[in-house]
Amino acid sequence: MGFRCGQCGYQSVKWLGRCPNCGEWDTLLPLAKESRDDQESSSWIGEELLPISQIDLGKVERLTTGTGEIDRLLGGGLVPGSVILFGGEPGVGKSTLLLQVAQELATRYGNILYISGEESAAQIKLRASRLGVTDDHLYVLSEQRLSLILAAVERVSPHVLIVDSIQTTLSSEVPGEAGSIRQMRETSAELTRLTKARKMTTFLVGHITKGGAFAGPKTVEHLVDVAIYLEGSRGEDVRILRSVKNRFGATNEIVVFQMQSSGLRAITDPSRFFLEEHQAESRVGTVVVPVLEGTRPILVELQALVSPTGGYGTPQRRCTGLDYNRVLLLLAVIERQLGVHTGGSDVYLSIAGGLETRERALDLGVVAAVISSLRNRPLPKRTVVIGEVGLSGEVRGVKKLRERITEAGKLGYEQVIIPAKGKPSSRTKVEIVPVATINEAMDALALG
């Protein structure tokens, strides 16, 4: 016999007055002993014990969302029986995107059930009217109690269930307030069991913390099949849908959206979108670099501004869309390996368009942009820079180099600076310039 905390779910073999995990008093309750009938019954979703060779997969037909970019991110569409955890900042557009997806799914496949524990049905209708969502097969229920949500599922038999949000769902079977760790674990597990038993698809909308991670226990993330984030700033119209877990496809795939009055519009060619305002002629401190998001290379514009501090105060280091610590490391490499002093200058770096990335293939682009701004010399026209930079100044290879070069050629770029190691045999018309060190790269870019 054991005990479990009703607040956080901590388990102990003996009773304790205070939970050592969450610090709450008198919350440890005895665990119910499982009966022999329960132990001898079938699995949690009603399936029986079988050898893996006898399991019949049948024909799994994915549900298409009506947006090719979302289907690509999910690995080909929605898999029946899958649970998707969907998070994002407040006001970033989660409910808007889900309503758009629900409309397309209802039109194609039939009944879709949208559960909201945060808004009334009238509030959802207001947003739906703005988005043009009017399908009769899309059912809406404003409810927080899990028992009534399960009853609605039995009544509607939806192909897709959307729960907005899991933090507001409350089960009467366990103690605790809605949003507590115990409640989230229980409601998520029950909805997952129901999803797999009925072979439907479920979206669980989750709140996120200040650090950008899903709020609540990690158990929920382990339990679901797919976890995706919707990222973006309220001051910009760009939204990035990013997958961080996917049991049915590649992870770290992204979809770029643009927020419009009629909803979110998927951008099918992100490279052209992010370079839309990039001028054909070269500018000081500006370089084009290809970043890899999942399996897709995207060309973005990296900008640098190096300005003297005037001999007073501590030099500023600011960056937008880049890893701040990585930028500091690259500035140290510039000082040591190129002999260029940046300690008396403010350095500002930014990726135009609002994209954020931590990929090291941008290292050589950061070095080139900083030197270009510091020496007031533009880079050669129609040139793309690729490469990771090591501490000794060597230019290291990057993955999917051929795909990056091909993407640059599609957009009309004529020259690509790449690492000397791992040079691909490319038949494109793009001039490939391999470099082994940042010194060679600066000479190739006429910045030496």
C-alpha positions in Angstrom: 0.0 0.0 0.0 1.3 3.5 -0.8 0.3 7.1 -0.6 0.0 9.9 -3.2 -0.1 13.6 -2.9 -3.4 15.1 -4.0 -1.7 18.3 -5.0 1.3 17.3 -7.0 1.0 13.5 -7.4 4.2 12.6 -5.4 4.1 9.0 -4.2 5.5 7.6 -1.0 5.5 4.1 0.6 4.5 5.6 4.0 2.2 8.5 5.1 3.9 11.9 5.6 2.3 14.9 7.2 3.9 17.2 4.6 4.6 16.4 1.0 8.4 16.7 0.4 7.8 17.7 -3.3 5.3 20.5 -3.1 5.5 21.4 0.6 1.7 21.1 1.2 0.4 19.7 4.5 -1.9 16.7 4.9 -2.3 16.0 1.2 -1.0 12.4 1.0 -3.9 10.0 0.5 -3.8 6.2 0.3 -3.7 4.6 -3.1 -6.6 2.4 -4.0 -5.6 -1.2 -4.3 -6.1 -2.6 -7.8 -8.4 -5.6 -7.8 -7.6 -8.9 -9.4 -10.3 -8.4 -12.1 -8.7 -5.1 -13.0 -5.2 -6.8 -13.2 -6.5 -9.5 -15.5 -8.5 -7.3 -17.8 -7.4 -5.9 -21.2 -5.1 -2.9 -21.7 -6.0 0.7 -20.9 -7.6 1.2 -24.3 -9.3 -2.2 -24.6 -6.7 -4.0 -26.7 -5.4 -7.5 -26.1 -2.0 -9.0 -25.7 -0.6 -10.0 -29.1 2.8 -10.8 -30.7 4.1 -7.9 -32.7 4.0 -10.0 -35.9 0.2 -10.4 -35.5 -0.7 -6.8 -35.0 -2.7 -5.6 -37.9 -1.9 -2.0 -38.9 -4.6 -1.8 -41.5 -4.6 1.2 -43.7 -3.9 4.4 -41.7 -5.4 7.3 -43.6 -4.3 10.7 -42.3 -6.7 13.6 -42.1 -5.6 16.6 -44.2 -6.0 20.0 -42.5 -6.6 21.9 -45.7 -3.3 23.7 -45.3 -0.4 21.9 -46.9 2.2 23.6 -44.7 0.6 22.3 -41.5 0.3 18.8 -43.0 4.0 18.9 -43.8 4.9 19.9 -40.3 2.8 17.0 -38.9 4.4 14.5 -41.2 1.6 14.2 -43.7 -1.6 15.1 -41.8 -3.4 14.2 -38.6 -3.0 10.6 -37.5 -6.3 9.0 -36.1 -5.8 8.2 -32.4 -3.1 10.8 -31.9 -2.9 13.5 -29.2 -1.4 16.9 -30.1 -0.2 19.4 -27.4 -0.5 22.9 -28.7 1.1 25.8 -26.8 1.9 29.5 -27.3 2.0 32.9 -25.7 -1.4 34.5 -24.7 -2.8 36.4 -27.7 -0.4 34.8 -30.3 -3.3 33.3 -32.3 -3.7 29.7 -31.0 -7.5 29.8 -30.9 -7.6 31.6 -34.3 -5.5 28.9 -36.0 -7.5 26.0 -34.4 -10.8 27.5 -35.5 -9.4 27.8 -39.1 -8.2 24.2 -39.0 -11.5 23.0 -37.4 -13.5 24.6 -40.3 -11.5 22.8 -42.9 -11.7 19.5 -41.1 -15.5 19.8 -40.6 -16.0 20.6 -44.3 -13.9 17.6 -45.3 -14.7 14.9 -42.8 -17.8 15.7 -40.7 -18.2 16.3 -37.0 -15.6 18.3 -35.1 -16.0 19.2 -31.4 -14.5 22.4 -30.0 -14.4 22.6 -26.2 -13.6 25.9 -24.5 -13.0 26.3 -20.8 -11.9 29.9 -21.2 -14.5 31.5 -23.4 -18.3 31.4 -23.8 -19.9 30.1 -27.0 -20.9 33.6 -27.9 -17.3 34.8 -27.7 -16.2 31.9 -29.9 -18.9 32.8 -32.4 -17.6 36.4 -32.6 -14.2 35.2 -33.7 -15.7 32.6 -36.0 -17.7 35.2 -37.8 -14.6 37.3 -38.4 -12.8 34.2 -39.8 -15.7 33.0 -41.9 -16.1 29.8 -39.9 -19.8 28.7 -40.4 -19.8 24.9 -41.0 -22.7 23.1 -39.3 -20.5 20.1 -38.5 -18.4 22.2 -36.1 -19.8 21.8 -32.6 -18.9 24.2 -29.8 -19.3 23.6 -26.1 -18.2 26.0 -23.3 -17.4 23.5 -20.4 -14.7 22.7 -17.9 -16.0 19.5 -16.3 -14.4 16.4 -17.7 -17.5 14.3 -17.2 -19.6 16.6 -19.4 -16.8 16.8 -22.0 -16.8 13.0 -22.2 -20.6 13.0 -22.5 -20.4 15.5 -25.4 -17.8 13.3 -27.2 -20.2 10.3 -26.9 -23.0 12.3 -28.3 -21.2 14.0 -31.2 -18.7 11.2 -32.1 -16.2 13.7 -33.5 -13.3 13.0 -35.9 -11.3 15.7 -34.1 -11.6 17.0 -30.5 -10.2 20.4 -29.5 -9.8 21.1 -25.8 -8.9 24.8 -25.1 -7.3 24.5 -22.6 -6.1 21.5 -20.6 -5.4 23.9 -17.6 -9.1 24.7 -17.3 -10.3 21.0 -17.5 -11.5 19.7 -14.1 -12.0 16.0 -13.1 -14.2 15.2 -10.1 -12.3 11.9 -9.6 -9.3 13.6 -8.1 -8.8 16.4 -5.6 -7.2 19.7 -6.4 -8.1 22.9 -8.4 -8.2 23.1 -12.2 -4.7 23.5 -13.5 -3.0 21.7 -10.6 -0.4 19.1 -11.4 -2.7 16.2 -10.3 -5.6 17.5 -12.3 -3.6 18.0 -15.4 -2.1 14.6 -15.2 -5.5 12.9 -14.6 -7.4 14.8 -17.3 -4.7 14.4 -19.9 -4.4 10.7 -19.3 -8.2 10.2 -19.5 -8.5 12.3 -22.8 -5.5 10.3 -24.2 -7.2 7.0 -23.4 -10.4 8.2 -24.9 -8.7 9.4 -28.1 -6.9 6.1 -28.7 -9.9 4.0 -27.9 -12.1 6.0 -30.3 -9.4 6.5 -33.0 -10.1 10.2 -33.1 -7.5 13.1 -33.0 -7.3 15.4 -30.0 -5.7 18.9 -29.7 -4.9 19.8 -26.1 -4.1 23.6 -25.9 -1.6 24.2 -23.1 -0.5 27.3 -21.3 3.3 28.1 -21.3 5.6 29.5 -18.6 7.7 32.7 -18.6 10.6 30.6 -20.0 8.5 29.5 -23.0 8.0 25.8 -21.9 4.7 24.1 -21.5 3.2 24.8 -18.0 2.4 21.8 -15.8 4.1 18.4 -15.4 6.4 17.0 -18.0 4.2 13.8 -17.8 1.8 15.5 -20.2 4.5 16.2 -22.8 5.7 12.5 -22.6 2.1 11.3 -22.9 1.2 13.1 -26.1 2.2 12.1 -29.6 3.0 15.6 -31.0 4.0 18.8 -29.3 3.9 22.1 -31.2 4.4 25.8 -30.3 3.1 28.9 -32.0 5.7 31.6 -31.6 5.6 35.3 -32.5 5.4 38.8 -31.2 2.2 40.8 -30.8 3.9 43.8 -32.5 4.7 41.8 -35.6 2.4 39.9 -38.1 4.7 36.9 -38.4 3.9 33.7 -36.5 6.1 30.6 -36.5 4.5 27.2 -35.8 7.3 24.8 -34.6 7.2 21.1 -33.8 9.3 20.0 -30.8 8.1 16.4 -30.7 6.5 14.3 -33.4 6.1 10.5 -33.3 4.9 10.5 -36.9 7.4 12.8 -38.6 10.4 15.0 -38.3 10.9 17.4 -35.4 11.9 21.0 -35.5 9.9 21.6 -38.6 8.4 25.0 -38.9 5.5 26.7 -40.7 5.6 30.5 -41.3 2.2 32.3 -41.0 1.3 35.9 -41.6 -1.5 37.3 -39.4 -4.2 39.1 -41.4 -7.6 40.4 -40.7 -9.1 37.2 -42.0 -6.9 35.0 -39.9 -3.5 33.3 -40.3 -2.2 32.7 -43.8 0.5 30.1 -44.4 3.6 31.3 -46.3 4.6 28.6 -48.8 8.0 30.2 -49.7 9.5 31.5 -46.5 12.8 32.4 -48.1 11.2 34.9 -50.5 9.0 36.2 -47.6 11.9 36.9 -45.3 14.0 38.4 -48.1 11.0 40.5 -49.4 12.6 43.8 -48.3 16.1 42.7 -49.0 17.6 45.0 -51.6 19.5 43.6 -54.6 22.5 45.9 -54.1 24.8 45.1 -51.3 24.6 47.1 -48.0 27.2 47.5 -45.3 26.7 45.1 -42.4 24.1 42.9 -44.3 24.6 39.3 -45.3 22.3 36.5 -46.5 22.5 33.2 -44.7 20.5 30.0 -45.1 19.2 28.5 -41.8 17.9 24.9 -41.6 14.5 24.5 -39.9 13.7 20.8 -39.7 14.3 19.6 -43.3 13.8 22.9 -45.0 16.5 25.5 -45.7 15.3 29.2 -45.4 17.3 32.2 -46.6 17.2 35.1 -44.2 18.9 38.5 -43.9 21.4 39.0 -41.1 22.1 42.6 -40.2 24.9 44.0 -38.0 25.6 47.5 -36.7 29.0 48.2 -35.1 29.3 51.7 -33.6 32.1 53.3 -31.5 31.1 53.8 -27.8 33.0 57.1 -27.8 35.5 56.0 -25.1 33.0 55.9 -22.2 30.8 53.3 -20.7 30.6 49.5 -21.2 30.2 48.5 -24.9 26.7 47.2 -25.6 26.0 43.7 -27.0 22.5 43.2 -28.3 21.0 40.6 -30.6 17.6 39.7 -31.9 16.8 36.2 -33.1 20.3 34.9 -32.3 21.9 33.1 -29.3 23.4 35.9 -27.2 26.2 33.7 -25.7 27.1 32.4 -29.1 27.5 36.0 -30.4 29.8 36.8 -27.5 32.0 33.8 -28.4 32.2 34.8 -32.0 33.2 38.4 -31.1 36.1 36.8 -29.0 37.1 34.7 -32.0 37.2 37.8 -34.2 39.4 39.6 -31.7 41.9 36.7 -31.4 42.0 35.2 -34.8 41.4 38.3 -37.1 43.2 40.8 -34.8 40.1 43.1 -35.0 39.4 45.0 -31.9 35.6 45.2 -31.1 36.0 46.0 -27.3 35.5 49.7 -27.9 32.4 49.4 -30.0 28.7 48.6 -29.5 27.6 45.6 -31.5 24.0 45.0 -32.6 22.8 42.0 -34.5 19.4 41.1 -35.8 17.7 38.6 -38.1 15.2 40.5 -40.3 11.6 39.3 -40.4 11.2 38.1 -36.8 12.7 34.5 -37.2 14.6 33.1 -34.2 17.3 30.4 -34.6 20.1 28.9 -32.7 21.8 27.2 -35.6 25.6 27.4 -35.8 25.6 27.5 -39.6 25.1 31.3 -39.2 28.5 31.7 -37.4 30.4 32.8 -40.5 27.6 35.1 -41.5 27.8 36.8 -38.1 31.5 37.3 -38.5 31.1 38.7 -42.0 28.3 41.1 -41.0 30.3 42.4 -38.0 33.5 43.0 -40.1 31.5 44.5 -42.9 29.9 47.1 -40.6 33.1 47.7 -38.7 35.1 48.4 -41.8 32.2 50.1 -43.7 32.6 47.7 -46.6 29.6 45.9 -48.3 29.8 42.2 -49.1 29.9 41.2 -52.8 26.5 41.3 -54.6 24.3 38.2 -54.7 26.5 36.3 -52.2 25.4 33.8 -49.5 27.6 32.8 -46.6 27.4 29.4 -44.8 29.6 27.9 -42.1 30.2 27.1 -38.4 33.2 28.8 -36.8 35.4 27.1 -34.3 37.4 28.7 -31.5 40.6 28.5 -33.4 39.1 30.3 -36.4 38.5 27.3 -38.6 35.3 27.1 -40.7 33.5 23.8 -39.9 31.1 21.9 -42.0 27.3 22.0 -41.7 24.6 19.5 -42.4 22.5 19.5 -45.6 25.0 21.8 -47.4 23.7 20.8 -50.8 20.1 21.7 -50.0 21.3 25.2 -48.7 23.2 25.8 -51.9 20.3 24.7 -54.1 17.9 27.1 -52.2 20.4 30.0 -52.8 20.5 29.1 -56.5 16.7 29.1 -56.8 16.5 32.7 -55.5 19.1 33.9 -58.0 22.2 34.1 -55.8 25.4 33.7 -57.8 28.1 33.0 -55.2 28.2 30.9 -52.0 31.0 30.9 -49.4 31.1 27.4 -47.8 33.3 25.3 -45.6 36.2 23.7 -47.4 35.6 20.3 -45.7 32.6 18.4 -47.2 32.3 20.4 -50.4 29.4 18.9 -52.3 29.4 18.1 -56.0 26.7 20.5 -57.1 25.6 21.0 -60.7 24.0 24.4 -60.1 25.2 27.6 -61.7 26.1 29.0 -58.4 29.9 29.8 -57.9 31.1 27.8 -54.8 34.0 29.3 -52.9 35.4 26.9 -50.2 37.2 28.4 -47.3 39.1 26.7 -44.4 39.4 29.6 -42.0 37.7 32.9 -41.3 40.8 34.7 -42.6 40.3 33.0 -46.0 36.6 33.8 -45.8 37.3 37.6 -45.2 39.7 37.6 -48.2 37.1 35.9 -50.4 34.5 38.5 -49.3 37.0 41.4 -49.9 36.8 42.3 -46.2 40.4 41.4 -45.3 
